[in-house]
């Protein structure tokens, strides 16, 4: 599937375009509890370009190193921890100002099931802080909302 070329980018040209760094990331469960899938001090970078491309990478900085030091020789547990502690994808984006949403059209992802899919995020902007929230979704049998808070690094 070829992702659509971004539509309305007026808001992006004014505020979204640039490099953002992650301040916090958590999943809020419908029962009122929360978790931090990338640890207490996640590291992440989100990039929106003027011509409609985007990429995002988020990781838990405390992921364990592979004992073998070889990218292809990790144990099953090392590979699982590396995968679970990292989220990344890239593609294009469009903005719907009326519903305060950004849709990412995924071209490639570390999680293969996202490739070729649109991913909607609801945004809130407060100065140089961007909060992105997922619609409620099912994860591990629970209903969760992901909340990522970013601060602008570069324009």
Rosetta silent file (secondary structure, phi, psi, omega in degrees, C-alpha in Angstrom):
SEQUENCE: XXXXXXXXXXXXXXXXXXXXXXXXXXXXXXXXXXXXXXXXXXXXXXXXXXXXXXXXXXXXXXXXXXXXXXXXXXXXXXXXXXXXXXXXXXXXXXXXXXXXXXXXXXXXXXXXXXXXXXXXXXXXXXXXXXXXXXXXXXXXXXXXXXXXXXXXXXX
SCORE:     score description
SCORE:     0.000 S_00000001
   1 L     0.000  127.784  174.669    0.000    0.000    0.000 S_00000001
   2 L   -86.063  125.428 -179.692    1.362    3.400   -0.924 S_00000001
   3 L   -66.903  146.108  178.725    0.681    5.885    1.846 S_00000001
   4 L   -66.540  149.066  174.974   -1.277    8.953    0.774 S_00000001
   5 L   -70.335  141.108 -176.133    0.678   12.129    0.363 S_00000001
   6 L   -53.162  141.492  178.901    0.020   14.375    3.338 S_00000001
   7 L   -89.295 -112.324 -175.629   -2.982   16.638    3.057 S_00000001
   8 L   -66.996  116.172 -179.856   -3.428   19.706    5.228 S_00000001
   9 L  -118.923   14.409 -178.630   -0.026   20.742    6.553 S_00000001
  10 H   -57.232  -48.474  178.666   -0.821   24.315    7.602 S_00000001
  11 H   -62.891  -40.690 -179.531   -0.596   23.480   11.292 S_00000001
  12 H   -60.723  -41.967 -178.426    2.550   21.423   10.655 S_00000001
  13 H   -63.118  -30.792 -178.299    4.283   24.322    8.944 S_00000001
  14 H   -85.811  -37.417 -168.761    3.640   26.507   11.960 S_00000001
  15 H  -137.492  -29.232 -172.072    4.245   24.149   14.862 S_00000001
  16 H   -84.966  -37.502 -174.832    4.726   20.448   14.122 S_00000001
  17 L   -58.892  132.431  177.104    7.695   20.470   11.751 S_00000001
  18 E   138.288 -167.784  179.934   10.980   19.733   13.445 S_00000001
  19 E  -108.302  129.313 -179.814   12.664   17.352   15.825 S_00000001
  20 E  -117.518  143.676  175.504   10.955   16.437   19.091 S_00000001
  21 E  -114.992  147.083 -174.481   12.457   14.544   22.045 S_00000001
  22 E   -77.084  131.987  174.647   10.472   12.345   24.379 S_00000001
  23 E   -97.210  -45.003 -179.162    9.735   13.555   27.902 S_00000001
  24 E  -155.996  156.863  177.314    7.464   10.712   29.007 S_00000001
  25 E  -149.814  128.363  178.420    5.546    7.715   27.722 S_00000001
  26 E  -151.326  160.846  172.662    2.913    5.634   29.414 S_00000001
  27 E  -108.448  127.544  176.540   -0.091    3.423   28.872 S_00000001
  28 E  -104.822  122.429 -176.340   -3.202    4.317   30.865 S_00000001
  29 E   -89.533  153.965 -178.244   -5.526    1.358   31.433 S_00000001
  30 L   -62.149  -20.753  178.975   -9.311    1.557   31.605 S_00000001
  31 L   -85.727    4.200  176.732   -9.156    0.361   35.233 S_00000001
  32 L    97.040   -7.884  178.675   -7.214    3.514   36.221 S_00000001
  33 L   -87.760  167.066  179.676   -3.722    2.009   36.414 S_00000001
  34 E  -138.942  155.729  174.692   -0.754    3.043   34.273 S_00000001
  35 E  -136.923  159.285  178.007    2.480    1.477   33.051 S_00000001
  36 L  -118.293   91.616 -173.368    5.682    2.791   31.527 S_00000001
  37 L   -64.814  -20.447 -179.804    6.598    0.334   28.740 S_00000001
  38 L  -111.182   21.644  177.573    9.899    2.092   27.994 S_00000001
  39 L    87.009 -178.775 -177.239   10.924    2.593   31.623 S_00000001
  40 L   -77.895  -21.525  179.726   10.871    5.666   33.859 S_00000001
  41 L  -131.816   68.112 -177.422   13.220    7.682   31.640 S_00000001
  42 L   -65.232  155.043  177.250   12.430    6.684   28.053 S_00000001
  43 E  -116.222  131.970 -179.809   14.524    8.010   25.192 S_00000001
  44 E  -158.776  159.314  178.248   12.821    8.972   21.956 S_00000001
  45 E  -141.517  132.983  178.957   12.912   11.138   18.885 S_00000001
  46 E  -125.647  128.579 -178.011   10.029   12.194   16.642 S_00000001
  47 E  -124.417  128.973  171.065   10.658   13.994   13.357 S_00000001
  48 E  -119.305  127.195  179.379    8.120   15.762   11.137 S_00000001
  49 L  -100.046  160.839 -179.946    9.396   17.232    7.865 S_00000001
  50 L   -64.542  -31.093 -178.432    7.928   20.093    5.874 S_00000001
  51 L   -90.584   15.124  168.663    7.295   17.838    2.871 S_00000001
  52 L    95.725   13.167  177.291    5.129   15.432    4.890 S_00000001
  53 E  -100.766  156.770  179.464    7.439   12.697    6.118 S_00000001
  54 E  -146.445  158.712  170.054    7.807   11.481    9.687 S_00000001
  55 E  -153.407  151.222  179.908    9.753    9.012   11.773 S_00000001
  56 E  -143.293  140.077  174.369    9.661    8.014   15.422 S_00000001
  57 E  -139.204  133.471  179.526   11.907    5.946   17.650 S_00000001
  58 E  -137.199  136.072  178.455   11.346    5.209   21.337 S_00000001
  59 E  -146.154  155.469  170.539   13.412    2.998   23.600 S_00000001
  60 L   -84.839  116.150 -176.970   13.930    1.922   27.146 S_00000001
  61 L   -69.074  -10.168 -179.123   17.532    3.005   27.859 S_00000001
  62 L   -98.332   16.501  176.230   17.865    0.195   30.413 S_00000001
  63 L   -60.314  139.455 -179.138   17.458   -2.646   27.898 S_00000001
  64 L   -70.444  146.133  174.787   20.037   -5.345   28.649 S_00000001
  65 L   -74.207  152.799  173.659   23.051   -5.752   26.386 S_00000001
  66 L   -73.108  132.800  179.678   23.530   -9.012   24.461 S_00000001
  67 L   -61.313  -39.746 -175.438   26.146  -11.133   26.223 S_00000001
  68 L   -74.566  -15.978 -176.099   27.672  -12.241   22.891 S_00000001
  69 L    63.179   14.112  179.448   28.000   -8.638   21.601 S_00000001
  70 L  -112.330  124.183 -177.748   26.865  -10.026   18.215 S_00000001
  71 L   -52.511  -34.856 -175.787   23.694   -8.570   16.698 S_00000001
  72 L  -101.085    6.721 -175.979   22.658  -11.982   15.350 S_00000001
  73 L  -119.293   21.583  177.610   23.692  -14.149   18.302 S_00000001
  74 L   -69.813  152.363  174.382   21.372  -12.925   21.053 S_00000001
  75 L   -72.989  166.137  177.234   19.498  -15.434   23.169 S_00000001
  76 H   -56.157  -42.029  179.798   15.724  -15.644   22.809 S_00000001
  77 H   -67.140  -40.449  178.581   15.316  -13.673   26.036 S_00000001
  78 H   -63.244  -43.296 -179.820   17.821  -10.980   24.930 S_00000001
  79 H   -65.772  -42.531  178.593   16.035  -10.578   21.597 S_00000001
  80 H   -60.515  -46.101 -179.761   12.623  -10.416   23.314 S_00000001
  81 H   -65.247  -39.190  178.593   13.796   -7.722   25.751 S_00000001
  82 H   -63.368  -45.201 -179.599   15.405   -5.735   22.939 S_00000001
  83 H   -66.232  -47.529 -177.625   12.209   -5.887   20.851 S_00000001
  84 H   -65.252  -25.388 -177.862    9.832   -5.135   23.740 S_00000001
  85 L   -95.538   14.947 -176.992   11.921   -2.140   24.797 S_00000001
  86 E  -143.359  134.463  175.289   11.975   -0.471   21.380 S_00000001
  87 E  -131.607  130.704  178.782    9.335    1.030   19.120 S_00000001
  88 E  -154.535  140.554  170.694   10.141    2.588   15.746 S_00000001
  89 E  -158.330  165.782  178.905    8.405    3.350   12.480 S_00000001
  90 E  -144.307  159.561  179.550    8.555    5.811    9.584 S_00000001
  91 E   170.405 -143.948  177.325    6.230    7.075    6.874 S_00000001
  92 E  -118.538  175.224 -179.779    4.183   10.119    5.957 S_00000001
  93 E  -147.869  157.699  170.684    1.609   12.098    7.918 S_00000001
  94 E  -137.862  157.549 -176.871   -1.479   14.260    7.579 S_00000001
  95 E  -120.743  135.902  172.116   -3.161   16.566   10.062 S_00000001
  96 E  -114.768   99.037 -176.776   -6.868   17.032   10.768 S_00000001
  97 L   -65.757  -31.391 -177.726   -7.094   20.305   12.679 S_00000001
  98 L   -63.646  -37.865  179.216  -10.853   19.942   13.273 S_00000001
  99 L  -105.004    9.570 -179.842  -10.419   16.795   15.372 S_00000001
 100 L    51.954   52.451  179.972   -6.891   17.690   16.579 S_00000001
 101 E  -129.317  152.999  172.618   -5.416   14.532   15.120 S_00000001
 102 E  -121.508  131.434  175.545   -2.311   13.484   13.231 S_00000001
 103 E  -109.762  125.587  175.262   -2.398   10.323   11.141 S_00000001
 104 E   -96.672  126.236  177.721    0.877    8.517   10.496 S_00000001
 105 E  -100.479  101.852 -169.151    0.847    6.382    7.337 S_00000001
 106 E   -74.622  123.259  174.435    3.401    3.687    8.178 S_00000001
 107 E   -92.344  -40.881  179.545    5.816    2.641    5.432 S_00000001
 108 E  -149.022  148.503 -176.216    8.049    0.539    7.689 S_00000001
 109 E  -150.583  148.869  172.790    8.056   -0.524   11.328 S_00000001
 110 L   -63.919  -28.290  174.795   10.021   -2.633   13.797 S_00000001
 111 L   -97.507  103.846 -171.977    6.603   -4.232   14.505 S_00000001
 112 H   -53.593  -30.694 -176.587    5.705   -5.748   11.104 S_00000001
 113 H   -65.910  -17.549  178.675    1.939   -5.591   11.726 S_00000001
 114 H   -84.211  -20.313 -175.751    2.007   -1.760   11.550 S_00000001
 115 L   -59.976  129.383 -179.853    3.552   -1.644    8.069 S_00000001
 116 L    83.251    5.587 -176.066    1.104   -0.250    5.524 S_00000001
 117 L  -109.439  147.012  169.979   -1.341    0.910    8.196 S_00000001
 118 E   -84.123  140.521  178.827   -2.564    4.391    9.159 S_00000001
 119 E  -125.288  117.832 -178.601   -2.098    5.225   12.840 S_00000001
 120 E   -92.541  137.273  174.421   -4.170    8.048   14.320 S_00000001
 121 E  -131.120  137.633  174.646   -2.940   10.136   17.253 S_00000001
 122 E   -92.824  136.567 -175.077   -4.800   12.961   18.961 S_00000001
 123 E  -116.553  153.355  169.613   -2.604   15.938   19.735 S_00000001
 124 E  -133.417  130.660  178.298   -2.454   18.765   22.228 S_00000001
 125 E  -113.196  133.227  176.680    0.041   21.592   21.766 S_00000001
 126 E  -139.776   92.732 -176.349    1.178   23.815   24.621 S_00000001
 127 L    64.603 -120.340 -179.838    4.078   26.014   23.551 S_00000001
 128 L   -97.676   18.795  178.104    6.973   23.689   22.779 S_00000001
 129 E  -111.648  128.675  179.229    5.241   20.646   24.300 S_00000001
 130 E  -118.261  122.627  175.541    3.372   18.168   22.108 S_00000001
 131 E  -108.624  126.298  176.820    1.205   15.466   23.682 S_00000001
 132 E  -113.837  130.176  179.386    0.114   12.588   21.454 S_00000001
 133 E  -122.987  138.550  175.195   -2.605   10.193   22.612 S_00000001
 134 E   -80.858  156.499  165.134   -3.740    6.994   20.967 S_00000001
 135 L   -65.168  158.269  175.355   -7.408    6.160   20.653 S_00000001
 136 L   -55.020  136.525 -177.293   -8.322    3.455   23.199 S_00000001
 137 E  -142.540  159.803  179.690   -6.886    0.148   21.950 S_00000001
 138 E   -92.553  126.530  176.784   -6.660   -3.447   23.085 S_00000001
 139 E  -140.335  124.477  179.207   -3.235   -4.595   24.314 S_00000001
 140 L    58.338   31.261  179.766   -2.622   -7.777   26.241 S_00000001
 141 L    81.894    0.836 -179.320   -6.365   -8.229   26.716 S_00000001
 142 E  -114.337  155.161  173.410   -6.731   -4.768   28.314 S_00000001
 143 E   -92.430  123.400 -176.902   -8.068   -1.470   26.939 S_00000001
 144 E  -132.691  157.019  170.746   -5.309    1.147   27.043 S_00000001
 145 E  -122.752  123.727  176.775   -4.585    4.674   25.858 S_00000001
 146 E   -85.402  137.286  179.311   -0.976    5.506   25.058 S_00000001
 147 E  -130.426  118.995  177.941    0.211    8.981   26.029 S_00000001
 148 E  -118.440  130.772  178.604    3.518   10.372   24.778 S_00000001
 149 E  -113.865  126.540 -175.523    4.767   13.831   25.762 S_00000001
 150 E  -121.082  152.818  171.292    7.393   15.469   23.544 S_00000001
 151 E  -123.983  145.601 -175.261    9.332   18.716   23.658 S_00000001
 152 E   -76.852  129.439  178.935   10.614   20.509   20.576 S_00000001
 153 E   -99.848  -50.130 -177.892   14.344   20.312   20.040 S_00000001
 154 E  -136.341  150.586  173.876   14.809   21.751   16.541 S_00000001
 155 L  -102.691    0.000    0.000   12.691   23.466   13.934 S_00000001
